[in-house]
């Protein structure tokens, strides 16, 4: 639970800093989130699936 809080605080700080630097902070965060869900999360899910199969095979 505390890591979710840390992540949320981090995103808010990044959003504020990007807006102070005159960047579109909201768009950058949305594009980054889309990139992570498209390229990173499938590999994590595949790893979890492989670990699940290994544990249940024994």
Secondary structure, DSSP 8 states (H G I E B T S, - for coil): -HHHHHHHHHHHHHHHHHHHTTS-HHHHHHHHHHHIIIIIHHHHHHHHHHHHHHHHH-
